[in-house]
Amino acid sequence: MQKQNSHNLPKFIMTMTIILLIGTLLGMMGYLVKNKEAQKTVIKKYLDINNKDLTVKSLKNAEYNSIFWKNETIKLKDGSYTRKYSDSASVGYVGIFDNKILFKDLNGDGEKDAVIILDSSFGGTGHFYELVVVVNKNGEPLQIASENLGDRSIINSLEINDGKIIIDMITHGPMDGGCCPTLRKVFEYELKENELVIISEKELVDNEDWKIYKNEEYEFEFKHPENWLIKKHDITEMLYATTEDIEEMKKRYSGGVPYLMTISIYKNTEEFIAGYNYKDFNLNNIEDYLEKYSNVEDPHIDNIKTINTLDTKVYSADILDYGGGKNYYIQESNHLYVVWFFTSTEHYSEELAKQILSTFKFIDEKDETVEWNVYSNPEVDFTFKYPKDWEITQDYFYTWLNGKVSDTRTVVLRKIGDEASNDWININMRQFQCDWGTCKDLGSNTIGTYSEDPETLRVFDKIIATFKFTDSKCINNSQGVEIIAPTENSEWERGENYQIKWKSFGCEDEFVGIRLYKLPAVSLNLIWEENTNSIPPTKGFYDFNVFDSLEPGKYKLIMNGNSSVEFNIK
């Protein structure tokens, strides 16, 4: 027998070892493939246990430490908590306001945190709101910060944007009662070291109902709060704004009147410089004045800024003498306007000043109605203006079939030569359907048109703007009024008190008549009427309690037969 070569033994062992290793590796790979789905299930269960997101349900059943409950721990159940007091009939309450719950990572750990608003009450009229930040602690809600939002504030919106918590709300101004906040603000918060920090606070001014002051002589106009009065001073080039009659204020303040705002108008910058250059600097423009008089040894002005509220340049400066305040300098091609605000009053805020300034407009064109024809007739108590290329085509008192003559005069006008189209305008036309066109009630007169032509509608608006009463007597004892509250499609609640408000167009010696109808059948559903002999139309309001007995639904309010509004009662 041939002797085995001992040199082949190590090679054999190495070969077998490799075969065993390969087999073991293939077996492990097969096991892994076979159990892949099982492994996924285990991983998912692990992640669910350790990385739970906060939920609405978990927040509605979490514990909170409310600043209004002296940081006592309150546990909500399904979004609220109540407590009865043994010594009174009052019931304490805590709940998530309006279900306002937002989710976003606020502390940078990658987990979604939450922001809510808690509402607390203690049996009275107060509702105390607080902004609360809740972080995700292994899937459980943990409150880490809160901020007092005040009593009976009105929360308009809540959002999280780029890590900032933004809340738009109406809070209390310095003159507001607890029931009725009026000051709108937007706050921005950031979470820093587990505390809420205000990084921005902006006051918003609603100028929708502001009045417009227009000065054609000096070619500008601006809007101002409804309760501000704008009066010319003895000096023609100066206007004063106040909330009271100036002559009455002079009596009360012995001649010194605490004005809210003044506007001084200069023909040009040179005129202003000539009056204020008491140090005889070489001043060429308003910028020179601001720069040099803010850097003298005894400065007159300080804190110079450029304000971006208009297309033209506006500068602001704090006044260091003459009683202080703040000046805004508006430089325009024809004039220089220096607007001063009295800053030491509850009526002033920088945001309010900027809002007023942002409404400044410079009048480039003269009023076109200056050259228009004037309609007047001794048989009626009104006049109006109309374009020179228009004509009066009808002007008469309508006679009914029974021979009775109408008390209102019909006037029809249209563009000269335009006989075929609907582009005409009428006053008091019999059977005119306002639902099919455009109408406006002025006193006992109705102005209307069926036209949809933009130029005709522009003329229609101008005729209304120039319409004036010429006699103190009202036709048919019907005082001209326009209802301004309630507004169209607004909602009033049963049992609540409101003011019916109107604007008056003329007579001082008549009184208002108010009727309330349940829609749709106006002629059959008169609910209430008031023909008062105590409130003249010029007063402008009537206190009205919405009866609890009224059915919810659509109603129509009519005043003196010539002004109406449809609104809802709920």
C-alpha positions in Angstrom: 0.0 0.0 0.0 1.3 3.4 -1.0 2.1 5.6 1.9 0.0 8.9 2.2 1.9 12.0 1.6 2.0 13.9 5.0 2.3 17.2 3.2 -1.4 17.0 1.9 -2.9 16.9 5.4 -2.8 20.6 6.2 -4.4 21.4 2.8 -7.3 19.0 3.5 -8.0 20.5 6.9 -8.0 24.1 5.5 -10.4 23.0 2.8 -12.8 21.5 5.3 -12.7 24.5 7.5 -13.6 26.8 4.6 -16.5 24.5 3.6 -17.8 24.6 7.2 -17.5 28.4 7.4 -19.4 28.9 4.2 -22.1 26.6 5.3 -22.5 28.4 8.6 -22.7 31.8 6.9 -25.3 30.5 4.3 -27.4 29.1 7.2 -27.3 32.4 9.1 -28.3 34.3 5.9 -31.2 32.0 5.4 -32.4 32.5 8.9 -32.2 36.3 8.6 -34.2 36.2 5.3 -36.8 33.9 6.8 -37.3 36.1 9.9 -37.1 39.5 8.2 -40.8 40.4 8.8 -40.5 39.2 12.5 -37.5 41.5 13.0 -39.4 44.5 11.5 -42.3 43.9 14.0 -39.9 43.8 17.0 -38.2 47.1 15.8 -41.6 48.8 15.3 -42.8 47.8 18.8 -39.6 49.2 20.2 -40.0 52.5 18.4 -43.7 52.8 19.4 -42.7 52.4 23.1 -39.9 54.8 23.1 -40.9 57.4 20.5 -44.7 58.0 21.0 -46.1 61.3 19.6 -48.3 63.4 21.7 -52.0 63.1 20.8 -55.1 65.2 21.3 -56.5 62.6 23.6 -53.4 62.6 25.8 -53.4 66.4 26.0 -57.1 66.4 26.9 -56.4 64.0 29.8 -53.1 65.5 31.0 -52.1 67.3 34.3 -51.6 71.1 34.2 -50.3 73.6 36.7 -52.5 76.7 36.0 -51.1 80.1 37.1 -54.7 81.1 37.9 -55.1 78.2 40.3 -52.0 79.1 42.2 -50.0 76.5 40.2 -52.2 73.7 41.7 -52.0 70.5 39.7 -55.3 70.1 37.7 -56.0 66.9 35.8 -58.3 67.2 32.8 -60.8 64.6 31.8 -61.8 64.7 28.1 -60.6 68.3 27.9 -62.1 69.9 31.0 -62.1 69.9 34.8 -64.8 71.3 37.2 -64.8 71.9 40.9 -67.8 72.6 43.1 -67.3 74.9 46.1 -68.9 73.8 49.4 -69.4 77.4 50.6 -71.1 78.8 47.4 -73.1 77.8 44.3 -70.2 78.8 42.1 -68.4 76.1 40.0 -64.7 76.4 39.1 -63.8 75.3 35.5 -60.6 74.6 33.5 -60.7 73.6 29.9 -58.8 73.7 26.6 -60.1 76.9 24.9 -61.8 76.3 21.6 -59.9 73.0 21.2 -56.9 75.1 20.1 -54.1 72.5 20.0 -51.0 72.8 17.8 -48.2 70.3 17.4 -44.6 71.2 16.5 -41.1 70.6 17.7 -40.3 73.6 20.0 -37.3 72.5 22.0 -35.2 71.0 19.2 -35.2 67.4 20.2 -36.9 66.2 17.1 -40.2 65.3 18.9 -43.5 67.1 18.3 -44.4 69.2 21.2 -47.8 71.0 21.7 -49.2 74.4 22.4 -52.7 74.9 23.9 -54.7 77.7 25.5 -56.3 77.0 28.9 -59.5 78.7 29.9 -60.2 79.1 33.7 -63.3 80.5 35.3 -64.5 80.6 38.9 -68.2 81.1 38.6 -68.2 84.8 37.8 -68.1 86.7 34.4 -64.3 86.3 34.1 -62.6 83.9 31.7 -58.8 83.8 32.3 -56.7 82.6 29.5 -53.1 81.2 29.5 -50.8 80.0 26.8 -49.3 76.6 27.7 -46.3 74.8 26.2 -46.3 71.0 26.6 -43.2 68.9 25.6 -43.1 65.3 24.6 -41.5 63.3 27.5 -41.2 59.7 26.2 -44.7 60.0 24.7 -46.2 61.6 27.7 -47.3 65.4 27.9 -45.2 67.5 30.3 -46.1 71.2 30.8 -42.9 73.3 31.0 -44.1 76.9 30.4 -47.1 79.2 30.5 -48.0 82.8 29.9 -50.9 84.9 31.2 -53.1 86.1 28.3 -55.6 88.0 30.5 -59.2 88.1 31.5 -61.8 87.9 28.7 -59.3 88.6 25.9 -60.5 87.7 22.4 -58.3 85.1 20.8 -58.3 85.6 17.0 -55.7 83.0 16.0 -52.9 80.9 17.2 -50.1 79.4 15.1 -46.5 78.1 15.1 -44.2 79.4 12.4 -40.5 78.7 12.2 -40.3 77.8 15.9 -42.2 80.9 17.0 -45.6 80.8 18.7 -47.7 83.6 17.2 -51.0 84.7 18.8 -53.4 87.4 17.4 -55.7 88.7 20.1 -57.8 91.6 21.3 -56.7 92.7 24.8 -57.5 95.5 27.1 -56.5 99.1 26.4 -55.9 101.6 29.2 -59.5 102.8 29.0 -61.3 99.5 28.5 -63.6 97.8 31.0 -63.2 94.2 31.9 -66.0 93.1 29.6 -64.9 94.8 26.5 -61.3 94.7 25.2 -60.6 96.8 22.1 -56.8 96.8 21.7 -55.7 94.3 19.0 -52.1 93.0 19.3 -50.0 90.2 17.8 -47.4 88.6 20.1 -44.6 86.3 19.1 -43.1 84.0 21.6 -40.0 81.7 21.6 -39.3 78.8 24.0 -35.9 79.6 25.6 -34.5 77.4 28.5 -38.1 76.2 29.2 -39.5 79.7 29.4 -41.8 81.6 27.1 -40.1 84.8 26.0 -41.8 87.6 24.1 -39.7 88.5 21.1 -42.2 90.7 19.3 -45.3 92.7 20.3 -47.2 94.6 17.6 -50.3 96.7 18.0 -52.7 96.5 15.1 -55.1 99.4 14.4 -58.4 98.7 12.6 -59.0 101.8 10.5 -62.0 100.5 8.5 -64.4 102.8 10.2 -62.2 105.9 10.4 -63.2 109.2 8.9 -61.5 110.9 6.0 -60.3 114.5 6.4 -59.7 116.1 3.0 -58.0 119.5 2.4 -58.2 120.6 -1.2 -56.5 123.9 -0.5 -53.3 122.2 0.5 -53.9 119.1 -1.6 -53.9 116.2 0.9 -56.2 113.9 2.8 -55.8 111.3 5.6 -57.9 109.0 7.7 -58.3 109.4 11.5 -60.2 107.6 14.3 -64.0 108.2 14.3 -64.1 110.0 17.6 -61.3 112.5 16.7 -62.4 116.0 15.7 -60.3 117.9 13.1 -60.5 121.7 13.5 -58.7 124.6 11.8 -56.7 126.9 14.1 -56.8 130.6 13.8 -53.7 130.2 11.7 -55.0 128.8 8.4 -52.0 126.6 7.8 -52.5 124.5 11.0 -55.0 121.8 11.9 -55.7 120.4 15.4 -57.1 117.0 16.3 -58.9 116.3 19.5 -61.7 114.1 20.9 -63.7 117.1 22.2 -65.0 120.4 20.9 -62.1 122.8 21.0 -64.1 125.8 22.3 -65.5 123.8 25.2 -62.0 122.5 26.0 -60.6 126.0 26.0 -63.1 127.0 28.7 -62.3 123.9 30.7 -58.5 124.2 30.4 -58.4 128.0 30.6 -57.3 128.4 27.0 -54.6 125.6 27.0 -56.0 122.7 25.0 -54.4 119.2 25.2 -54.5 118.4 21.5 -53.9 114.8 20.2 -52.3 115.8 16.9 -51.4 118.9 15.0 -50.6 119.3 11.3 -48.5 122.4 10.3 -48.4 123.0 6.6 -45.5 124.9 5.0 -45.4 126.1 1.4 -41.9 124.6 1.1 -39.0 123.4 3.1 -37.4 126.9 3.0 -40.3 128.4 4.8 -40.0 125.9 7.6 -36.2 126.3 7.9 -36.6 130.1 8.0 -38.8 129.8 11.1 -36.8 127.2 13.0 -33.2 128.0 12.1 -32.5 129.9 15.4 -28.8 129.0 15.4 -28.3 130.3 11.8 -26.9 127.1 10.5 -26.4 126.8 6.7 -29.5 124.6 6.0 -30.4 123.5 2.5 -33.1 120.9 3.2 -35.0 119.1 5.9 -32.2 116.5 6.3 -29.8 119.3 7.2 -32.2 120.6 9.9 -32.7 117.1 11.5 -29.0 116.3 11.5 -27.7 119.6 12.9 -30.4 120.3 15.4 -30.1 116.8 16.9 -26.4 117.2 17.5 -26.1 120.6 19.1 -25.1 121.1 22.7 -28.7 121.7 23.7 -30.6 119.6 21.1 -34.2 120.5 20.2 -34.8 117.0 18.6 -33.5 113.5 19.0 -33.9 109.9 17.8 -34.1 110.7 14.1 -35.6 107.9 12.0 -36.8 107.3 8.5 -40.4 105.9 8.4 -41.4 103.7 5.5 -45.2 104.4 5.5 -45.6 106.4 2.3 -44.1 106.6 -1.2 -42.5 109.9 -0.3 -39.9 110.3 2.5 -41.1 110.5 6.1 -38.8 111.4 9.0 -39.6 111.1 12.7 -38.0 112.9 15.6 -38.6 113.1 19.4 -39.2 116.7 20.5 -37.2 117.6 23.6 -38.8 121.0 24.4 -42.1 122.7 23.9 -43.9 120.1 25.9 -42.4 117.1 24.1 -44.2 114.8 21.7 -43.2 113.4 18.4 -42.9 115.0 15.0 -43.2 113.4 11.6 -41.9 115.4 8.6 -43.6 114.6 5.3 -41.8 116.2 2.3 -43.8 116.5 -0.9 -43.1 118.4 -4.1 -45.6 121.2 -3.2 -45.5 121.4 0.6 -43.8 120.3 3.8 -46.2 118.7 6.3 -45.1 118.5 10.0 -47.3 116.2 11.9 -47.0 116.3 15.7 -48.5 113.8 18.1 -49.0 114.3 21.8 -47.4 111.1 23.2 -48.3 111.5 26.8 -51.9 110.4 26.4 -53.8 107.1 26.4 -55.0 107.9 22.8 -51.4 107.7 21.4 -49.4 104.7 20.3 -46.6 104.6 17.7 -48.6 102.0 15.7 -51.6 104.4 15.6 -49.4 107.2 14.4 -48.0 105.1 11.6 -51.5 103.9 10.6 -52.6 107.6 10.3 -49.5 108.5 8.4 -50.0 105.5 6.0 -53.4 106.9 5.0 -51.9 110.3 3.8 -52.7 110.9 0.2 -51.7 113.9 -1.9 -54.4 115.2 -4.2 -53.0 115.6 -7.7 -56.2 116.6 -9.5 -58.9 119.1 -8.7 -62.4 117.8 -8.0 -64.0 117.4 -11.4 -67.5 118.2 -9.9 -66.5 121.8 -9.5 -67.2 122.4 -13.2 -70.4 120.2 -13.3 -74.0 121.4 -13.8 -76.1 122.0 -10.7 -79.6 120.6 -10.5 -82.0 122.7 -8.4 -85.7 123.1 -8.3 -87.8 125.3 -5.9 -90.4 122.5 -5.7 -87.9 120.1 -4.0 -85.6 120.3 -1.1 -82.4 118.9 -2.6 -79.7 119.7 -5.2 -77.0 117.7 -6.9 -74.4 118.0 -9.5 -74.1 116.1 -12.9 -71.6 116.2 -15.8 -71.8 118.8 -18.4 -72.2 116.2 -21.1 -75.3 114.7 -19.4 -78.8 116.1 -19.5 -82.0 116.0 -17.5 -84.5 114.1 -19.7 -87.5 113.9 -17.2 -88.4 116.0 -14.3 -91.9 115.8 -12.8 -94.2 114.8 -10.0 -95.9 111.5 -10.9 -99.8 111.5 -10.9 -101.5 108.3 -9.8 -104.6 106.9 -11.4 -106.8 108.3 -8.7 -105.5 111.8 -9.5 -103.2 112.1 -6.4 -99.8 113.6 -7.1 -96.8 111.9 -5.7 -94.9 113.8 -2.9 -91.5 112.8 -4.4 -90.2 114.2 -7.7 -88.9 111.9 -10.4 -85.7 113.1 -12.2 -84.1 111.1 -15.0 -80.7 112.0 -16.5 -78.4 110.4 -19.1 -75.5 111.2 -21.3 -76.4 113.5 -24.1 -77.2 111.6 -27.3 -77.3 108.2 -25.6 -81.0 107.3 -25.9 -80.9 103.5 -26.4 -78.9 102.0 -23.6 -79.6 101.4 -19.9 -76.9 103.8 -18.9 -79.2 106.3 -17.3 -79.7 107.4 -13.6 -83.0 108.1 -11.9 -84.2 109.7 -8.7 -87.5 108.5 -7.3 -88.6 106.6 -10.4 -91.9 104.8 -9.8 -91.6 101.0 -9.8 -87.8 101.0 -10.1 -86.5 97.6 -8.9 -83.4 98.1 -6.7 -82.8 94.3 -6.7 -82.1 94.5 -10.4 -79.8 97.4 -10.3 -77.9 99.8 -7.9 -79.7 102.0 -5.4 -78.9 104.5 -2.6 -81.4 106.0 -0.2 -80.8 109.6 0.7 -83.5 111.0 3.0 -86.9 110.2 1.4 -85.3 110.0 -2.0 -84.0 106.9 -3.8 -81.3 107.2 -6.5 -81.0 104.2 -8.8 -79.5 102.9 -12.1 -79.7 99.6 -14.0 -76.4 100.3 -15.7 -73.3 98.1 -15.3 -71.2 100.6 -17.3 -68.2 101.6 -15.1 -68.3 105.2 -16.2 -72.0 105.5 -15.5 -71.5 103.9 -12.0 -68.7 106.4 -11.4 -71.0 109.3 -12.2 -73.7 107.7 -10.0 -71.3 107.8 -7.0 -70.3 111.4 -7.8 -74.0 112.5 -7.9 -74.5 110.8 -4.5 -71.4 112.6 -3.2 -72.8 116.0 -4.3 -76.4 115.4 -3.2 -77.4 118.0 -0.6 -80.6 119.0 1.2 -81.6 122.6 0.8 -84.6 122.9 3.3 -84.8 122.1 7.0 -88.2 120.5 6.3 -88.4 116.8 5.5 -90.7 115.5 2.8 -93.5 113.4 4.3 -92.1 113.9 7.8 -89.4 111.4 6.7 -86.0 112.1 8.1 -83.1 111.1 5.9 -81.1 108.4 7.7 -78.7 105.6 6.8 -78.4 102.6 9.2 -74.9 101.7 10.1 -75.6 99.1 12.9 -76.6 96.4 12.7 -74.6 95.7 9.5 -75.8 93.6 6.6 -75.9 89.8 7.6 -74.4 90.5 11.0 -75.6 88.5 14.1 -77.2 89.7 17.3 -78.0 87.4 20.2 -81.3 87.2 22.1 -81.2 88.7 25.6 -78.2 91.0 24.7 -78.2 94.8 24.6 -77.1 96.5 21.4 -77.2 100.0 19.8 -79.1 100.6 16.6 -76.9 103.3 14.9 -77.6 105.6 12.0 -76.2 108.6 10.1 -78.5 111.6 9.7 -79.0 113.6 6.5 -80.7 116.8 7.3 -83.7 117.8 9.5 -83.3 118.7 13.1 -87.1 118.9 13.9 -88.3 115.3 13.1 -88.0 112.1 15.1 -87.0 108.5 14.2 -89.4 105.6 13.5 -87.9 102.1 13.7 -89.6 98.9 12.6 -88.4 95.2 13.0 -89.8 92.6 10.6 -89.3 88.8 10.6 -88.4 87.6 7.1 -89.3 86.5 4.5 -92.9 88.0 4.4 -92.2 91.6 5.5 -95.7 92.8 5.1 -97.1 90.1 7.4 -94.5 89.9 10.1 -94.1 93.2 11.9 -92.4 92.2 15.2 -91.8 95.5 16.9 -91.9 99.2 16.2 -90.8 102.4 18.0 -91.9 105.9 16.9 -90.2 107.9 19.6 -90.8 111.5 20.2 -87.7 111.8 22.4 -84.8 110.9 20.1 -84.0 113.3 17.2 -82.4 111.7 14.2 -79.2 113.6 14.8 -78.5 111.7 18.0 -77.5 108.7 15.9 -78.3 105.7 18.1 -81.1 103.9 20.0 -80.5 101.3 22.8 -82.2 98.1 22.0 -82.6 94.8 23.9 -83.1 91.8 21.7 -86.0 90.0 23.2 -85.5 86.5 24.5 -88.9 85.6 22.9 -87.7 86.2 19.4 -87.3 83.2 17.1 -83.8 82.7 15.7 -83.7 83.6 12.0 -83.4 86.4 9.4 -84.8 89.9 10.3 -85.2 93.2 8.5 -84.8 96.6 10.3 -86.4 99.6 8.6 -86.0 103.3 9.7 -88.3 106.0 8.6 -89.3 103.9 5.6 -86.2 104.8 3.6 -83.2 102.9 5.1 -83.1 99.2 5.8 -80.8 96.3 6.7 -81.2 92.5 6.9 -79.4 90.7 9.7 -79.6 87.6 11.8 -80.9 87.0 15.4 -79.7 83.8 17.1 
